[in-house]
């Protein structure tokens, strides 16, 4: 700076001629171009949801939906979602405060898995969610008056269904050890004793205590419809549920409304003529009511030709006008719609961001 002020270019040349080291350094002061390698997105992506090609339901007027914030990354981080089948959607604002018999499982899970619970693990967060999907029906020989009815639950992204879960405390702990805990601990837990590590590790041998537990082969469309928590989701959820059922059936995807059976045959989705099936359910609070409708799409691993097989994709600000596009582009084509994308999770519990 000094030499530019006192003598211009000649002064610079004169000064540098007496300082060879400075001259060498000056020649190296040019900025070099750094090529940042292009990192492709972890999943196929389209920027916007296609406009509907057929008539769809109307969104209710007057819903206060936030439209400015970038949705990408707004999904809460979790390792497993335990989706409890209740067959209804009129849950109280906090589902663990429900006094009904079908809430016994969520109360026990919360006690054991969430903060300060016996099996709490900050590196393996568990999301507890109620669903309107009906539970597996009890066998005729079950004495309903003798014991509380067992519960049913989906585990995602493990893509497992457990039709019969006794809700007494010891049995719920067995369920946690068999299905919910991680198969491998985070490296931070290496400082724990072997006994402490064993408490937090999954014990798959216990799964045989739960007859009928099986892999999921149907598509799951989960829509927040928790009206007692937030009126926006309570209003929009049932409309989206009906719209998804309609648009899925238009694509020859059969809608499953009956309770899952206790024992199911193994389904080969690769056989010629296989007809895909789907369940569309309302679920309790998952965060982000201001972005209603909130939708999670789980594509089972058996859909091997779909790029999103084994993954869960979260969308926000979904209206009826988006449903046809989600069915066509995400469910069928395996592509994420960027403008609606909140986040995702894969089978390795890795979070998907764009």
Residue pairs with C-beta under 8 A, 6 or more apart in sequence:
3 11
3 12
3 15
4 12
7 14
15 22
16 22
16 23
16 26
17 23
41 336
41 354
42 352
42 353
42 354
43 307
43 308
43 311
43 334
43 335
43 336
43 344
43 352
44 307
44 333
44 334
44 335
44 336
45 335
45 336
45 337
45 338
45 354
46 329
46 335
46 336
46 337
46 338
47 337
47 338
47 339
48 337
48 338
48 339
49 322
49 325
49 326
49 329
49 337
49 339
49 340
50 324
50 325
50 328
50 329
51 321
51 325
52 321
52 323
52 324
52 325
53 324
54 250
54 324
56 243
56 247
56 320
56 321
56 323
56 324
57 239
57 242
57 243
57 320
58 320
59 236
59 239
59 319
59 320
59 321
60 235
60 236
60 239
63 232
63 235
63 236
63 292
64 232
64 290
65 232
65 290
65 291
65 292
65 317
66 290
66 291
67 317
71 291
71 316
71 317
71 339
71 340
71 341
71 342
72 338
72 341
72 342
72 343
72 353
72 354
73 342
73 343
73 353
74 287
74 288
74 291
74 316
74 342
74 343
75 314
75 342
75 343
75 344
75 345
75 351
76 125
76 127
76 286
76 287
77 125
77 351
78 125
78 126
78 127
78 345
79 123
79 124
79 125
79 126
79 182
79 349
80 124
80 126
80 127
80 155
80 156
80 157
80 158
80 180
80 349
81 126
81 127
81 129
81 154
81 155
81 156
81 157
81 312
82 109
82 126
82 127
82 128
82 129
82 153
82 154
82 155
82 180
83 129
83 130
83 131
83 133
83 153
83 154
83 155
83 156
83 222
83 283
84 102
84 105
84 106
84 128
84 129
84 130
84 131
84 151
84 152
84 153
85 131
85 133
85 134
85 135
85 136
85 151
85 152
85 153
85 154
85 259
85 260
86 102
86 103
86 130
86 131
86 132
86 133
86 135
87 102
87 132
87 133
87 134
87 135
87 259
88 102
88 132
89 132
89 225
89 226
89 227
89 237
89 238
89 282
90 227
90 228
91 98
91 130
91 226
91 228
91 284
92 98
92 228
93 226
93 228
93 229
95 103
95 106
95 128
95 130
95 284
95 285
96 103
96 106
96 107
96 110
96 128
98 106
101 148
101 149
102 135
102 149
102 151
104 148
104 151
104 167
105 151
105 153
105 165
105 167
105 172
106 128
106 130
108 167
108 169
108 172
109 126
109 128
109 172
109 176
109 180
110 117
110 128
111 117
112 118
112 119
112 120
112 172
112 173
112 176
113 119
113 120
113 126
113 128
113 176
113 180
114 120
114 126
114 128
118 173
118 199
119 176
119 180
119 181
119 199
119 200
121 181
121 182
121 185
121 186
121 189
121 200
123 182
123 185
123 186
123 188
123 189
124 181
124 182
124 186
124 200
124 349
126 180
127 286
129 222
129 283
129 284
129 285
129 286
130 283
130 284
131 154
131 222
131 281
131 282
131 283
131 284
132 225
132 281
132 282
132 283
133 154
133 259
133 260
133 279
133 281
134 258
134 259
135 151
135 152
135 163
135 259
136 152
136 163
136 164
136 212
136 259
136 260
136 261
136 262
137 259
137 262
138 144
138 149
138 150
139 262
142 149
147 166
147 168
148 167
148 168
149 167
150 164
150 165
150 166
150 167
151 165
151 167
152 161
152 162
152 163
152 164
152 165
152 259
152 260
153 161
153 162
153 165
154 160
154 161
154 216
154 220
155 161
155 162
155 179
155 180
156 216
156 220
156 298
156 312
157 298
157 310
157 311
157 312
157 345
157 346
157 347
157 349
158 179
159 215
159 216
159 298
159 300
159 301
159 310
159 347
160 179
160 213
160 214
160 215
160 216
161 213
161 214
161 215
161 216
161 260
162 175
162 179
162 210
162 212
162 213
163 212
163 213
163 260
163 261
163 262
164 210
164 211
164 212
164 262
165 171
165 172
165 175
165 210
166 172
174 206
174 209
175 210
177 202
177 203
177 206
178 202
178 203
178 204
178 205
178 206
178 207
178 209
178 210
179 202
179 207
179 210
179 213
180 202
181 200
181 201
181 202
181 203
182 200
182 201
182 202
183 201
183 202
183 204
184 201
185 197
185 200
185 201
189 196
189 197
189 200
192 200
207 213
211 262
211 263
212 261
212 262
212 263
212 264
214 264
215 300
215 301
215 302
216 298
216 300
217 267
217 269
217 277
217 300
217 302
218 256
218 276
218 277
218 278
218 279
218 300
219 248
219 253
219 276
219 277
219 278
219 279
219 297
219 298
219 299
219 300
219 303
219 331
220 278
220 279
220 281
220 296
220 297
220 298
220 300
221 244
221 248
221 278
221 279
221 280
221 281
221 295
221 296
221 297
221 298
221 331
222 281
222 282
222 283
222 295
222 296
222 297
222 298
223 237
223 240
223 241
223 244
223 280
223 281
223 282
223 283
223 293
223 294
223 295
224 233
224 237
224 282
224 283
224 284
224 285
224 286
224 289
224 292
224 293
224 294
224 295
225 233
225 234
225 236
225 237
225 238
225 241
225 282
225 283
226 233
226 234
226 237
226 282
226 283
226 284
226 285
227 233
227 234
227 235
227 237
228 234
229 284
229 285
229 289
230 285
230 289
230 292
232 289
232 290
232 292
233 285
233 289
233 292
233 293
233 294
236 292
236 293
236 319
237 282
237 292
237 293
238 282
239 320
240 293
240 295
240 318
240 319
240 320
240 323
241 280
241 281
241 282
243 320
243 323
244 280
244 323
244 326
244 327
245 255
245 280
247 323
247 324
247 327
248 255
248 278
248 280
248 327
248 331
249 255
250 327
251 327
251 328
251 331
251 332
252 275
252 276
253 275
253 276
253 277
253 278
253 327
253 331
254 275
254 276
254 277
254 278
255 277
255 278
255 279
255 280
256 277
256 278
256 279
257 279
267 274
267 302
268 274
269 276
269 300
269 302
269 303
269 304
270 302
270 304
276 303
278 331
283 296
286 294
286 296
287 294
288 294
288 316
288 342
291 316
291 317
291 342
292 316
292 317
293 316
293 317
293 318
293 319
294 314
294 315
294 316
294 318
294 342
295 314
295 315
295 316
295 318
295 326
296 312
296 313
296 314
296 315
297 308
297 312
297 313
297 315
297 326
297 330
297 331
298 311
298 312
298 313
299 306
299 308
299 309
299 310
299 311
299 313
299 331
299 334
300 309
300 310
301 309
301 310
301 347
302 309
303 309
305 334
306 332
306 333
306 334
307 334
307 335
308 330
308 334
308 335
308 336
309 334
310 346
310 347
311 344
311 345
311 346
311 347
311 352
312 344
312 345
313 330
313 336
313 341
313 344
313 352
314 341
314 342
314 343
314 344
315 322
315 326
315 337
315 340
315 341
315 342
316 340
316 342
317 340
318 326
318 340
322 337
322 340
325 337
326 337
326 340
329 335
329 337
330 336
330 337
336 344
336 352
336 354
338 354
341 354
343 351
343 352
343 353
344 351
344 352
345 351
345 352
346 352
